[in-house]
Amino acid sequence: MDIFEIGTEIRKQRQQQGMRQVDLAAKARISRSILVALETGKLPELGFGKICALLAALGHTLEDLRNDQNLE
């Protein structure tokens, strides 16, 4: 799984949970601009800690992504 696929899954989960970008970014303690870049595939890389924080804010873990790209 690459950074683009991770961003796509994060966007999908955020939307399914009815969460706005600004809310997820605040909960994960990252900037909204970073989240937008990740979700739109314009971010070439993102640190492990930030990815884990985003997933945790959505109620998921990196292991969830590894085991099942569809986190439904």
Backbone atoms as SQL, in Angstrom:
CREATE TABLE atoms (id INTEGER PRIMARY KEY, chain TEXT, resi INTEGER, resn TEXT, atom TEXT, x REAL, y REAL, z REAL);
INSERT INTO atoms VALUES
  (1, 'A', 1, 'MET', 'N', 0.850, -1.173, 0.000),
  (2, 'A', 1, 'MET', 'CA', 0.000, 0.000, 0.000),
  (3, 'A', 1, 'MET', 'C', 0.897, 1.237, 0.000),
  (4, 'A', 2, 'ASP', 'N', 0.610, 2.166, -0.895),
  (5, 'A', 2, 'ASP', 'CA', 1.415, 3.384, -0.969),
  (6, 'A', 2, 'ASP', 'C', 0.670, 4.555, -0.328),
  (7, 'A', 3, 'ILE', 'N', 1.311, 5.702, -0.303),
  (8, 'A', 3, 'ILE', 'CA', 0.756, 6.884, 0.365),
  (9, 'A', 3, 'ILE', 'C', -0.549, 7.333, -0.293),
  (10, 'A', 4, 'PHE', 'N', -0.664, 7.177, -1.602),
  (11, 'A', 4, 'PHE', 'CA', -1.897, 7.545, -2.298),
  (12, 'A', 4, 'PHE', 'C', -3.055, 6.674, -1.830),
  (13, 'A', 5, 'GLU', 'N', -2.826, 5.374, -1.713),
  (14, 'A', 5, 'GLU', 'CA', -3.874, 4.453, -1.266),
  (15, 'A', 5, 'GLU', 'C', -4.271, 4.734, 0.185),
  (16, 'A', 6, 'ILE', 'N', -3.298, 5.066, 1.011),
  (17, 'A', 6, 'ILE', 'CA', -3.588, 5.406, 2.407),
  (18, 'A', 6, 'ILE', 'C', -4.472, 6.653, 2.457),
  (19, 'A', 7, 'GLY', 'N', -4.120, 7.655, 1.677),
  (20, 'A', 7, 'GLY', 'CA', -4.920, 8.878, 1.629),
  (21, 'A', 7, 'GLY', 'C', -6.337, 8.626, 1.163),
  (22, 'A', 8, 'THR', 'N', -6.483, 7.763, 0.174),
  (23, 'A', 8, 'THR', 'CA', -7.804, 7.409, -0.341),
  (24, 'A', 8, 'THR', 'C', -8.637, 6.728, 0.738),
  (25, 'A', 9, 'GLU', 'N', -8.037, 5.805, 1.474),
  (26, 'A', 9, 'GLU', 'CA', -8.747, 5.104, 2.546),
  (27, 'A', 9, 'GLU', 'C', -9.124, 6.048, 3.686),
  (28, 'A', 10, 'ILE', 'N', -8.222, 6.954, 4.019),
  (29, 'A', 10, 'ILE', 'CA', -8.515, 7.913, 5.080),
  (30, 'A', 10, 'ILE', 'C', -9.680, 8.807, 4.675),
  (31, 'A', 11, 'ARG', 'N', -9.673, 9.290, 3.439),
  (32, 'A', 11, 'ARG', 'CA', -10.784, 10.118, 2.952),
  (33, 'A', 11, 'ARG', 'C', -12.098, 9.338, 2.994),
  (34, 'A', 12, 'LYS', 'N', -12.056, 8.114, 2.540),
  (35, 'A', 12, 'LYS', 'CA', -13.250, 7.266, 2.516),
  (36, 'A', 12, 'LYS', 'C', -13.810, 7.082, 3.931),
  (37, 'A', 13, 'GLN', 'N', -12.950, 6.763, 4.872),
  (38, 'A', 13, 'GLN', 'CA', -13.393, 6.553, 6.249),
  (39, 'A', 13, 'GLN', 'C', -13.915, 7.848, 6.875),
  (40, 'A', 14, 'ARG', 'N', -13.240, 8.944, 6.605),
  (41, 'A', 14, 'ARG', 'CA', -13.671, 10.233, 7.139),
  (42, 'A', 14, 'ARG', 'C', -15.069, 10.570, 6.640),
  (43, 'A', 15, 'GLN', 'N', -15.291, 10.382, 5.358),
  (44, 'A', 15, 'GLN', 'CA', -16.592, 10.690, 4.772),
  (45, 'A', 15, 'GLN', 'C', -17.676, 9.750, 5.299),
  (46, 'A', 16, 'GLN', 'N', -17.362, 8.477, 5.441),
  (47, 'A', 16, 'GLN', 'CA', -18.336, 7.526, 5.966),
  (48, 'A', 16, 'GLN', 'C', -18.743, 7.871, 7.396),
  (49, 'A', 17, 'GLN', 'N', -17.828, 8.455, 8.136),
  (50, 'A', 17, 'GLN', 'CA', -18.117, 8.838, 9.513),
  (51, 'A', 17, 'GLN', 'C', -18.728, 10.237, 9.616),
  (52, 'A', 18, 'GLY', 'N', -18.903, 10.884, 8.474),
  (53, 'A', 18, 'GLY', 'CA', -19.498, 12.214, 8.458),
  (54, 'A', 18, 'GLY', 'C', -18.615, 13.274, 9.102),
  (55, 'A', 19, 'MET', 'N', -17.328, 13.064, 9.043),
  (56, 'A', 19, 'MET', 'CA', -16.374, 13.973, 9.676),
  (57, 'A', 19, 'MET', 'C', -15.820, 14.951, 8.640),
  (58, 'A', 20, 'ARG', 'N', -15.723, 16.201, 9.018),
  (59, 'A', 20, 'ARG', 'CA', -15.126, 17.208, 8.132),
  (60, 'A', 20, 'ARG', 'C', -13.601, 17.116, 8.214),
  (61, 'A', 21, 'GLN', 'N', -12.939, 17.581, 7.165),
  (62, 'A', 21, 'GLN', 'CA', -11.476, 17.575, 7.160),
  (63, 'A', 21, 'GLN', 'C', -10.907, 18.343, 8.341),
  (64, 'A', 22, 'VAL', 'N', -11.480, 19.491, 8.626),
  (65, 'A', 22, 'VAL', 'CA', -10.975, 20.318, 9.710),
  (66, 'A', 22, 'VAL', 'C', -11.081, 19.587, 11.050),
  (67, 'A', 23, 'ASP', 'N', -12.141, 18.816, 11.234),
  (68, 'A', 23, 'ASP', 'CA', -12.330, 18.083, 12.484),
  (69, 'A', 23, 'ASP', 'C', -11.338, 16.928, 12.622),
  (70, 'A', 24, 'LEU', 'N', -11.147, 16.181, 11.550),
  (71, 'A', 24, 'LEU', 'CA', -10.185, 15.079, 11.592),
  (72, 'A', 24, 'LEU', 'C', -8.778, 15.604, 11.798),
  (73, 'A', 25, 'ALA', 'N', -8.432, 16.656, 11.094),
  (74, 'A', 25, 'ALA', 'CA', -7.099, 17.235, 11.241),
  (75, 'A', 25, 'ALA', 'C', -6.856, 17.679, 12.682),
  (76, 'A', 26, 'ALA', 'N', -7.835, 18.325, 13.271),
  (77, 'A', 26, 'ALA', 'CA', -7.685, 18.781, 14.659),
  (78, 'A', 26, 'ALA', 'C', -7.552, 17.598, 15.611),
  (79, 'A', 27, 'LYS', 'N', -8.361, 16.583, 15.396),
  (80, 'A', 27, 'LYS', 'CA', -8.323, 15.401, 16.258),
  (81, 'A', 27, 'LYS', 'C', -6.984, 14.668, 16.156),
  (82, 'A', 28, 'ALA', 'N', -6.403, 14.654, 14.954),
  (83, 'A', 28, 'ALA', 'CA', -5.122, 13.983, 14.731),
  (84, 'A', 28, 'ALA', 'C', -3.927, 14.905, 14.990),
  (85, 'A', 29, 'ARG', 'N', -4.222, 16.175, 15.268),
  (86, 'A', 29, 'ARG', 'CA', -3.193, 17.181, 15.535),
  (87, 'A', 29, 'ARG', 'C', -2.241, 17.391, 14.358),
  (88, 'A', 30, 'ILE', 'N', -2.852, 17.492, 13.174),
  (89, 'A', 30, 'ILE', 'CA', -2.103, 17.865, 11.977),
  (90, 'A', 30, 'ILE', 'C', -2.839, 19.034, 11.336),
  (91, 'A', 31, 'SER', 'N', -2.193, 19.694, 10.389),
  (92, 'A', 31, 'SER', 'CA', -2.864, 20.807, 9.724),
  (93, 'A', 31, 'SER', 'C', -3.857, 20.270, 8.687),
  (94, 'A', 32, 'ARG', 'N', -4.890, 21.042, 8.448),
  (95, 'A', 32, 'ARG', 'CA', -5.870, 20.661, 7.432),
  (96, 'A', 32, 'ARG', 'C', -5.214, 20.595, 6.060),
  (97, 'A', 33, 'SER', 'N', -4.270, 21.471, 5.787),
  (98, 'A', 33, 'SER', 'CA', -3.612, 21.466, 4.471),
  (99, 'A', 33, 'SER', 'C', -2.852, 20.155, 4.239),
  (100, 'A', 34, 'ILE', 'N', -2.276, 19.595, 5.286),
  (101, 'A', 34, 'ILE', 'CA', -1.599, 18.293, 5.162),
  (102, 'A', 34, 'ILE', 'C', -2.630, 17.216, 4.840),
  (103, 'A', 35, 'LEU', 'N', -3.760, 17.237, 5.543),
  (104, 'A', 35, 'LEU', 'CA', -4.811, 16.250, 5.300),
  (105, 'A', 35, 'LEU', 'C', -5.351, 16.368, 3.877),
  (106, 'A', 36, 'VAL', 'N', -5.590, 17.585, 3.419),
  (107, 'A', 36, 'VAL', 'CA', -6.076, 17.795, 2.050),
  (108, 'A', 36, 'VAL', 'C', -5.073, 17.231, 1.046),
  (109, 'A', 37, 'ALA', 'N', -3.804, 17.525, 1.233),
  (110, 'A', 37, 'ALA', 'CA', -2.768, 17.022, 0.322),
  (111, 'A', 37, 'ALA', 'C', -2.714, 15.501, 0.345),
  (112, 'A', 38, 'LEU', 'N', -2.861, 14.900, 1.516),
  (113, 'A', 38, 'LEU', 'CA', -2.863, 13.439, 1.621),
  (114, 'A', 38, 'LEU', 'C', -4.062, 12.846, 0.900),
  (115, 'A', 39, 'GLU', 'N', -5.234, 13.388, 1.155),
  (116, 'A', 39, 'GLU', 'CA', -6.454, 12.848, 0.556),
  (117, 'A', 39, 'GLU', 'C', -6.519, 13.035, -0.952),
  (118, 'A', 40, 'THR', 'N', -5.862, 14.048, -1.471),
  (119, 'A', 40, 'THR', 'CA', -5.912, 14.314, -2.912),
  (120, 'A', 40, 'THR', 'C', -4.709, 13.753, -3.668),
  (121, 'A', 41, 'GLY', 'N', -3.837, 13.044, -2.966),
  (122, 'A', 41, 'GLY', 'CA', -2.694, 12.418, -3.616),
  (123, 'A', 41, 'GLY', 'C', -1.574, 13.371, -3.963),
  (124, 'A', 42, 'LYS', 'N', -1.540, 14.538, -3.336),
  (125, 'A', 42, 'LYS', 'CA', -0.516, 15.533, -3.644),
  (126, 'A', 42, 'LYS', 'C', 0.583, 15.593, -2.597),
  (127, 'A', 43, 'LEU', 'N', 0.569, 14.640, -1.681),
  (128, 'A', 43, 'LEU', 'CA', 1.573, 14.599, -0.627),
  (129, 'A', 43, 'LEU', 'C', 2.514, 13.437, -0.913),
  (130, 'A', 44, 'PRO', 'N', 3.794, 13.705, -1.172),
  (131, 'A', 44, 'PRO', 'CA', 4.703, 12.630, -1.547),
  (132, 'A', 44, 'PRO', 'C', 5.039, 11.680, -0.402),
  (133, 'A', 45, 'GLU', 'N', 4.963, 12.177, 0.833),
  (134, 'A', 45, 'GLU', 'CA', 5.235, 11.317, 1.983),
  (135, 'A', 45, 'GLU', 'C', 4.632, 11.940, 3.235),
  (136, 'A', 46, 'LEU', 'N', 4.425, 11.101, 4.232),
  (137, 'A', 46, 'LEU', 'CA', 3.916, 11.560, 5.514),
  (138, 'A', 46, 'LEU', 'C', 4.489, 10.630, 6.574),
  (139, 'A', 47, 'GLY', 'N', 4.923, 11.176, 7.666),
  (140, 'A', 47, 'GLY', 'CA', 5.546, 10.387, 8.712),
  (141, 'A', 47, 'GLY', 'C', 4.620, 9.335, 9.303),
  (142, 'A', 48, 'PHE', 'N', 5.232, 8.287, 9.796),
  (143, 'A', 48, 'PHE', 'CA', 4.523, 7.164, 10.408),
  (144, 'A', 48, 'PHE', 'C', 3.610, 7.630, 11.542),
  (145, 'A', 49, 'GLY', 'N', 4.112, 8.500, 12.392),
  (146, 'A', 49, 'GLY', 'CA', 3.331, 8.984, 13.524),
  (147, 'A', 49, 'GLY', 'C', 2.083, 9.722, 13.102),
  (148, 'A', 50, 'LYS', 'N', 2.170, 10.511, 12.048),
  (149, 'A', 50, 'LYS', 'CA', 1.012, 11.269, 11.567),
  (150, 'A', 50, 'LYS', 'C', -0.023, 10.347, 10.939),
  (151, 'A', 51, 'ILE', 'N', 0.437, 9.354, 10.212),
  (152, 'A', 51, 'ILE', 'CA', -0.500, 8.382, 9.630),
  (153, 'A', 51, 'ILE', 'C', -1.220, 7.634, 10.745),
  (154, 'A', 52, 'CYS', 'N', -0.476, 7.199, 11.742),
  (155, 'A', 52, 'CYS', 'CA', -1.085, 6.493, 12.876),
  (156, 'A', 52, 'CYS', 'C', -2.066, 7.388, 13.622),
  (157, 'A', 53, 'ALA', 'N', -1.741, 8.663, 13.785),
  (158, 'A', 53, 'ALA', 'CA', -2.638, 9.603, 14.470),
  (159, 'A', 53, 'ALA', 'C', -3.934, 9.789, 13.687),
  (160, 'A', 54, 'LEU', 'N', -3.836, 9.885, 12.379),
  (161, 'A', 54, 'LEU', 'CA', -5.038, 10.013, 11.551),
  (162, 'A', 54, 'LEU', 'C', -5.910, 8.767, 11.657),
  (163, 'A', 55, 'LEU', 'N', -5.283, 7.613, 11.558),
  (164, 'A', 55, 'LEU', 'CA', -6.039, 6.366, 11.659),
  (165, 'A', 55, 'LEU', 'C', -6.683, 6.222, 13.030),
  (166, 'A', 56, 'ALA', 'N', -5.954, 6.560, 14.081),
  (167, 'A', 56, 'ALA', 'CA', -6.498, 6.477, 15.440),
  (168, 'A', 56, 'ALA', 'C', -7.693, 7.409, 15.603),
  (169, 'A', 57, 'ALA', 'N', -7.613, 8.588, 15.020),
  (170, 'A', 57, 'ALA', 'CA', -8.713, 9.544, 15.099),
  (171, 'A', 57, 'ALA', 'C', -9.965, 9.010, 14.405),
  (172, 'A', 58, 'LEU', 'N', -9.770, 8.085, 13.478),
  (173, 'A', 58, 'LEU', 'CA', -10.884, 7.450, 12.776),
  (174, 'A', 58, 'LEU', 'C', -11.296, 6.126, 13.427),
  (175, 'A', 59, 'GLY', 'N', -10.567, 5.736, 14.471),
  (176, 'A', 59, 'GLY', 'CA', -10.878, 4.482, 15.157),
  (177, 'A', 59, 'GLY', 'C', -10.251, 3.267, 14.523),
  (178, 'A', 60, 'HIS', 'N', -9.167, 3.469, 13.796),
  (179, 'A', 60, 'HIS', 'CA', -8.484, 2.366, 13.118),
  (180, 'A', 60, 'HIS', 'C', -6.998, 2.381, 13.449),
  (181, 'A', 61, 'THR', 'N', -6.320, 1.327, 13.031),
  (182, 'A', 61, 'THR', 'CA', -4.875, 1.219, 13.223),
  (183, 'A', 61, 'THR', 'C', -4.202, 0.936, 11.887),
  (184, 'A', 62, 'LEU', 'N', -2.900, 1.038, 11.880),
  (185, 'A', 62, 'LEU', 'CA', -2.142, 0.695, 10.679),
  (186, 'A', 62, 'LEU', 'C', -2.329, -0.784, 10.345),
  (187, 'A', 63, 'GLU', 'N', -2.482, -1.595, 11.347),
  (188, 'A', 63, 'GLU', 'CA', -2.724, -3.028, 11.136),
  (189, 'A', 63, 'GLU', 'C', -4.033, -3.250, 10.373),
  (190, 'A', 64, 'ASP', 'N', -5.042, -2.419, 10.653),
  (191, 'A', 64, 'ASP', 'CA', -6.304, -2.521, 9.910),
  (192, 'A', 64, 'ASP', 'C', -6.064, -2.311, 8.418),
  (193, 'A', 65, 'LEU', 'N', -5.245, -1.324, 8.086),
  (194, 'A', 65, 'LEU', 'CA', -4.933, -1.067, 6.671),
  (195, 'A', 65, 'LEU', 'C', -4.183, -2.236, 6.062),
  (196, 'A', 66, 'ARG', 'N', -3.263, -2.761, 6.813),
  (197, 'A', 66, 'ARG', 'CA', -2.442, -3.865, 6.326),
  (198, 'A', 66, 'ARG', 'C', -3.286, -5.115, 6.072),
  (199, 'A', 67, 'ASN', 'N', -4.213, -5.377, 6.981),
  (200, 'A', 67, 'ASN', 'CA', -5.029, -6.578, 6.866),
  (201, 'A', 67, 'ASN', 'C', -6.165, -6.453, 5.861),
  (202, 'A', 68, 'ASP', 'N', -6.697, -5.262, 5.731),
  (203, 'A', 68, 'ASP', 'CA', -7.874, -5.083, 4.889),
  (204, 'A', 68, 'ASP', 'C', -7.933, -3.654, 4.396),
  (205, 'A', 69, 'GLN', 'N', -7.677, -3.458, 3.135),
  (206, 'A', 69, 'GLN', 'CA', -7.680, -2.104, 2.601),
  (207, 'A', 69, 'GLN', 'C', -9.063, -1.492, 2.649),
  (208, 'A', 70, 'ASN', 'N', -10.100, -2.284, 2.740),
  (209, 'A', 70, 'ASN', 'CA', -11.472, -1.778, 2.901),
  (210, 'A', 70, 'ASN', 'C', -11.814, -1.884, 4.375),
  (211, 'A', 71, 'LEU', 'N', -11.737, -0.786, 5.085),
  (212, 'A', 71, 'LEU', 'CA', -11.899, -0.785, 6.545),
  (213, 'A', 71, 'LEU', 'C', -13.352, -0.845, 7.011),
  (214, 'A', 72, 'GLU', 'N', -14.266, -1.209, 6.147),
  (215, 'A', 72, 'GLU', 'CA', -15.687, -1.177, 6.485),
  (216, 'A', 72, 'GLU', 'C', -16.027, -2.101, 7.574);
